[in-house]
């Protein structure tokens, strides 16, 4: 709020005829700070390590039949504390699933999935525990929907895909060719470098685990060398795929064991003292 101007007199103390007006600068008051209410996170109600909340269950095979009934009586659960199996049954008026703890008359409960879904409200804790813990078919015929776990699983998949694609992007062209040969065979020889790099990225995205396993395969590059050498007529594989020879003079290099793939066997042979010399010769010829 602005203050009123005060009057003052200039000149001699007794001279009251000359008036000097002093105007003070208005003082602007800062607007009051309104504290924003803090958002309160809803508290989770937990009783005996069991979170009280609505729960949803889905059939594990992904089907959505109009109705699907699950057996709810004459079932058994192995009680680890007691060391033996105990009969269990779903009821609507008992506080326990264990038949040997029932009191008075019972009202049997029913388990019915509708359109592949079973929703159990928070107030029916015994029913939820029966479905999640005690029933022998839990996580076999159905599973409980857990958004946090689902999100974590999705995140893990995305991370694996990302790792695979980064690895694919950084591979040299020889390794790209070796990996793609596993996927498309001899077609690799007719593909350009850009086509190979494109397809290896797609392969890494679609099959990240297999792709990363192939990257770790120490024989994959050597196996590719053997295949290229055969395609280019440096080496020759017999019609029965049991013997490798030099294509130029027919000199025998090795026999393929009966239960092995010929190029996997050749890759292993290339690591032997005799095979190392041939590998060096072949790589020189390929360059």
PyMOL commands that set and color helices and strands:
alter all, ss='L'
color gray80, all
select helices_A, chain A and resi 99-101+125-134+147-170+173-190+193-206+208-216+220-231+262-270+273-286
alter helices_A, ss='H'
color red, helices_A
select strands_A, chain A and resi 6-9+19-22+46-47+50-51+55-59+67-70+75-79+84-88+111-114+117-120+142-144+235-237+243-246+252-255
alter strands_A, ss='S'
color yellow, strands_A
deselect
rebuild
show_as cartoon
